[in-house]
Amino acid sequence: MKRFRKMNIHFKTLLPLFVLAMALINPFSDFSAQTPLSSQLFSKFDALRTAVNDEERALAHSELKVFIREILTDYDSSESLFEVFENWPAGIASAGKGDELVTVISWNSERQDRTEDYGAFVIYGFEGANLYDSFKWTELVHDRDEDPSDESRSYRVDDWPGAIYYELVLTHDGKTPIYTLLGWEGANAQVTRKIMETMIITNDRVRIGVPYLNRPEGIRKRHVLEYSDALQSTLRYDFENDRIVLDRLAPSDPSLAGATAFYGPTMEYDAYVWSKGKWKFLQNVEVKNSRDKERHRPYNDPREKN
């Protein structure tokens, strides 16, 4: 029986434009042989990848969501769920163990106007001797009318602003598990976003954007980096120092202040550290240059550049 392990996220490019190329070098991958389930999964993503217009893409995106719902609803064995995680070719992040274990799978579909549609499922409540004996799940429903750059909002599962999540960090406020999601949001042809947002699961209700970010200007629910679509930025969990590290952004010229399409990394960094039940914001932290090379890893932006 394969066992679910805590996941450290690494990425490889797997799918081209319009489908998340933010695929994992998945630590679940103990075998690579395709089965009927994995073949169906790859077929659904391939349909999304090869769609030639927005109508075909919307249909493939919808069919992928239906397929995942059916797998989770008609779940028949621990091996089948493990197989989905193992072969998931898009964003997947996991943290915790036992009854605190949570896995989030997500993906995107990019329209011809370079805006995004997203899908995601939060899988939690694992129980049983084999861990997969039973579990619960919730679908995150993308609401394109929501503003992903709003740092003051909390979201229900039916008005989620969308992102591809590549890392999940577990902390605790007393005995309450606090899950912090790090994600990529493609926005449009002018800007790209990186998003840090907290998530709690209470009485089987998932809430995203909880006030746990202690910033100099006050408590915030999310932190959004918005910058030029032509550039990349860092937002990652620094395991060695137990902190979340992020680029400090600035415009290419002072006269462009506020025009985030002209923002990019300054080679200076800030960080969040978990302290007294909150993520405390620290300015001007030192980051090793060798780790800074990670800004060039595929998860920074799954889209191909011209």
C-alpha positions as MATLAB code, in Angstrom:
seq = 'MKRFRKMNIHFKTLLPLFVLAMALINPFSDFSAQTPLSSQLFSKFDALRTAVNDEERALAHSELKVFIREILTDYDSSESLFEVFENWPAGIASAGKGDELVTVISWNSERQDRTEDYGAFVIYGFEGANLYDSFKWTELVHDRDEDPSDESRSYRVDDWPGAIYYELVLTHDGKTPIYTLLGWEGANAQVTRKIMETMIITNDRVRIGVPYLNRPEGIRKRHVLEYSDALQSTLRYDFENDRIVLDRLAPSDPSLAGATAFYGPTMEYDAYVWSKGKWKFLQNVEVKNSRDKERHRPYNDPREKN';
ca = [
       0.000    0.000    0.000;
       1.415    3.346   -0.989;
       1.323    5.908    1.749;
       0.602    9.627    1.465;
       3.669   11.618    2.446;
       4.129   15.245    3.277;
       4.905   16.901    0.004;
       7.819   19.184   -0.766;
       6.981   21.003   -3.973;
       9.214   20.878   -7.016;
       8.233   21.595  -10.587;
       8.867   20.639  -14.172;
       7.386   21.939  -17.391;
       4.889   19.436  -18.732;
       2.062   21.174  -20.557;
       2.418   24.109  -22.985;
       0.446   27.340  -23.359;
      -3.194   27.538  -22.167;
      -2.756   24.710  -19.677;
      -0.633   24.954  -16.569;
       2.961   24.075  -17.389;
       3.537   24.260  -13.661;
       3.627   20.502  -13.271;
       5.222   18.688  -10.400;
       8.196   16.440  -10.079;
       5.838   14.578   -7.820;
       7.163   12.842   -4.700;
       4.212   10.448   -4.982;
       5.770    9.107   -8.190;
       6.921    5.634   -7.231;
       5.877    4.272  -10.585;
       5.267    5.711  -14.056;
       3.182    3.072  -15.858;
      -0.091    4.503  -17.165;
      -3.350    2.905  -16.036;
      -6.883    3.525  -17.358;
      -7.396    6.195  -14.676;
      -4.159    8.058  -15.364;
      -4.751    7.773  -19.123;
      -8.163    9.398  -18.693;
      -6.635   12.141  -16.573;
      -3.980   12.946  -19.149;
      -6.603   12.798  -21.900;
      -8.682   15.453  -20.124;
      -5.669   17.742  -19.778;
      -4.662   17.070  -23.376;
      -8.110   18.174  -24.536;
      -7.609   21.401  -22.628;
      -4.145   21.861  -24.094;
      -5.162   21.257  -27.712;
      -8.372   23.323  -27.689;
      -8.253   25.771  -30.605;
     -10.690   28.405  -29.329;
     -12.330   29.633  -26.140;
     -15.475   27.543  -26.709;
     -13.509   24.298  -26.940;
     -11.360   25.331  -24.026;
     -14.371   26.108  -21.826;
     -15.868   22.721  -22.638;
     -12.611   20.883  -21.848;
     -12.249   22.856  -18.608;
     -15.793   21.935  -17.574;
     -15.299   18.268  -18.473;
     -12.124   18.147  -16.372;
     -14.038   19.457  -13.359;
     -16.762   16.858  -13.870;
     -14.138   14.122  -14.177;
     -12.482   15.081  -10.873;
     -15.851   15.316   -9.112;
     -16.709   11.815  -10.310;
     -13.381   10.411   -9.109;
     -13.796   11.937   -5.656;
     -17.474   10.996   -5.394;
     -17.162    7.453   -6.745;
     -13.891    6.783   -4.978;
     -13.429    3.034   -4.623;
      -9.912    2.439   -3.334;
      -6.940    4.123   -1.721;
      -4.886    3.286   -4.803;
      -7.173    5.305   -7.084;
      -6.872    8.470   -5.004;
      -3.132    8.037   -4.695;
      -2.996    7.578   -8.461;
      -4.722   10.915   -9.033;
      -2.223   12.675   -6.774;
       0.712   10.832   -8.276;
      -0.198   11.650  -11.869;
      -1.698   15.110  -11.382;
      -0.019   17.195  -14.141;
      -0.837   20.649  -12.764;
      -0.702   22.437   -9.401;
      -0.711   20.218   -6.329;
       0.312   21.103   -2.786;
       0.000   19.239    0.493;
       0.785   19.735    4.177;
       0.080   18.099    7.496;
      -0.394   14.533    8.603;
      -3.157   12.456   10.113;
      -6.408   14.363   10.503;
      -4.613   17.633    9.670;
      -3.516   16.434    6.249;
      -4.774   18.634    3.395;
      -4.085   18.391   -0.325;
      -5.073   21.037   -2.872;
      -5.138   20.271   -6.596;
      -5.581   23.134   -9.061;
      -5.201   24.080  -12.706;
      -5.822   26.926  -15.143;
      -7.245   27.432  -18.604;
      -6.062   30.535  -20.421;
      -8.409   32.324  -22.799;
      -7.358   33.936  -26.044;
      -7.403   37.355  -24.359;
      -4.815   36.043  -21.842;
      -7.256   36.017  -18.917;
      -7.644   32.862  -16.841;
     -10.215   30.343  -15.712;
      -9.295   28.189  -12.715;
     -10.372   24.966  -11.115;
      -9.412   23.530   -7.724;
     -10.383   20.942   -5.131;
      -9.471   20.881   -1.434;
      -9.181   17.313   -0.111;
      -9.091   16.819    3.654;
     -10.479   14.816    6.579;
      -8.415   11.707    5.853;
      -9.208    8.800    8.163;
      -8.563    5.094    8.484;
      -5.684    2.725    8.987;
      -4.560    3.221    5.411;
      -5.159    6.999    5.552;
      -7.229    6.950    2.372;
     -10.036    4.813    3.830;
     -12.219    7.911    3.938;
     -11.833   11.584    3.176;
     -13.800   14.734    2.408;
     -13.492   17.234   -0.386;
     -14.663   20.673   -1.437;
     -14.571   22.261   -4.867;
     -13.380   25.850   -5.210;
     -15.582   27.605   -7.761;
     -13.829   30.343   -9.704;
     -15.698   33.658   -9.781;
     -14.264   35.849  -12.555;
     -16.058   38.897  -11.138;
     -13.936   38.826   -7.974;
     -10.792   40.966   -7.782;
      -7.760   38.720   -7.119;
      -5.685   41.749   -6.085;
      -7.944   42.634   -3.134;
      -5.969   41.964    0.052;
      -8.862   42.725    2.419;
     -11.294   40.034    1.252;
     -12.201   36.620    2.560;
     -13.745   34.114    0.172;
     -16.198   31.281    0.331;
     -15.717   28.236   -1.845;
     -18.275   29.600   -4.342;
     -16.684   33.030   -4.909;
     -13.016   32.046   -5.100;
     -10.913   34.534   -7.165;
      -8.698   31.770   -8.573;
      -5.024   30.740   -8.522;
      -2.775   27.767   -9.127;
      -1.365   26.668   -5.788;
       2.185   25.358   -5.723;
       2.933   25.360   -2.000;
       1.016   24.812    1.229;
       2.383   25.673    4.684;
       0.817   24.423    7.921;
       1.012   26.442   11.149;
      -1.212   26.560   14.245;
      -3.111   29.242   16.109;
      -3.367   27.451   19.418;
      -4.810   24.094   18.382;
      -6.344   25.423   15.163;
      -4.540   24.409   11.953;
      -3.839   27.366    9.684;
      -3.013   26.525    6.073;
      -1.176   29.116    4.015;
      -1.456   28.828    0.254;
       1.144   30.204   -2.155;
      -0.132   30.565   -5.683;
       0.296   31.945   -9.181;
      -2.402   33.995  -10.892;
      -1.988   34.735  -14.605;
      -4.162   37.888  -14.585;
      -3.849   39.186  -18.170;
      -1.394   40.194  -20.881;
      -0.068   43.111  -18.812;
       0.455   41.754  -15.302;
       0.990   38.525  -13.398;
       0.373   37.922   -9.697;
       1.765   35.810   -6.889;
      -0.637   35.304   -3.994;
      -0.231   34.370   -0.355;
      -3.502   33.615    1.446;
      -4.513   31.673    4.520;
      -7.146   28.954    4.671;
      -9.026   27.348    7.541;
     -11.375   24.347    7.571;
     -13.996   24.486   10.310;
     -16.890   22.024   10.550;
     -16.163   20.964    6.957;
     -16.408   24.565    5.741;
     -13.431   25.938    3.847;
     -12.641   29.633    4.147;
      -9.880   31.351    2.171;
      -8.413   34.705    3.134;
      -8.435   34.721    6.922;
      -6.937   37.687    8.862;
      -3.591   36.207    9.842;
      -1.141   38.500    8.017;
       0.301   41.089   10.406;
       1.545   43.929    8.214;
       2.855   47.374    9.247;
      -0.393   48.923    8.000;
      -2.498   46.447    9.953;
      -3.907   42.927    9.725;
      -4.510   41.686    6.184;
      -6.124   38.546    4.800;
      -3.956   38.124    1.714;
      -0.692   39.388    0.231;
      -0.604   39.969   -3.522;
       2.467   40.632   -5.632;
       1.460   42.211   -8.943;
       4.156   42.825  -11.537;
       4.982   42.979  -15.239;
       3.853   39.959  -17.240;
       7.300   39.900  -18.872;
       9.047   39.343  -15.517;
       9.096   36.767  -12.731;
       9.068   37.084   -8.959;
       9.765   35.033   -5.870;
       7.180   33.915   -3.332;
       8.224   30.713   -1.589;
       8.508   28.952    1.726;
      12.086   28.997    3.028;
      12.258   25.676    4.847;
      15.729   26.261    6.317;
      14.669   29.488    8.023;
      10.990   28.609    8.558;
       9.654   31.686    6.793;
       7.917   32.794    3.601;
      10.191   34.892    1.399;
       8.964   37.328   -1.224;
      10.409   39.833   -3.650;
      10.111   43.505   -2.967;
       8.666   45.063   -6.107;
       9.131   48.552   -7.534;
       8.411   50.358  -10.825;
      11.113   50.567  -13.473;
      10.931   54.357  -13.093;
       9.605   56.398  -10.131;
       7.197   58.189  -12.462;
       5.423   54.843  -13.022;
       4.499   54.359   -9.359;
       1.140   52.594   -9.146;
       1.317   51.200  -12.682;
       2.018   47.583  -11.731;
       2.516   46.531  -15.370;
       5.909   48.228  -15.002;
       6.804   46.682  -11.627;
       9.457   44.064  -11.083;
      11.848   42.623   -8.476;
      14.372   44.946   -6.842;
      16.682   42.154   -5.622;
      15.596   43.099   -2.100;
      13.413   40.757   -0.062;
      10.815   40.778    2.663;
       9.498   37.814    4.628;
       6.745   36.495    6.847;
       7.533   34.530   10.013;
       4.904   32.772   12.132;
       4.844   34.421   15.551;
       2.170   34.432   18.268;
      -0.516   33.058   15.980;
       0.079   35.446   13.075;
       2.321   35.802   10.046;
       4.549   38.714   11.053;
       5.902   40.819    8.182;
       9.644   41.518    8.188;
      11.293   43.989    5.836;
      14.758   43.762    4.298;
      15.645   40.165    5.037;
      18.770   38.497    3.751;
      18.285   35.766    1.169;
      21.069   33.601   -0.165;
      21.796   34.317   -3.815;
      21.894   30.625   -4.640;
      18.274   30.295   -3.587;
      17.362   33.366   -5.589;
      17.988   31.330   -8.724;
      14.608   29.757   -8.030;
      12.965   32.784   -9.629;
      13.798   31.070  -12.925;
      12.086   27.786  -12.093;
       8.951   26.976  -14.139;
       6.483   27.561  -11.322;
       7.172   31.293  -11.451;
       5.104   31.511  -14.621;
       3.653   28.528  -16.452;
       3.118   30.470  -19.651;
       5.592   30.509  -22.478;
       7.155   33.824  -23.366;
       7.380   35.069  -26.936;
];
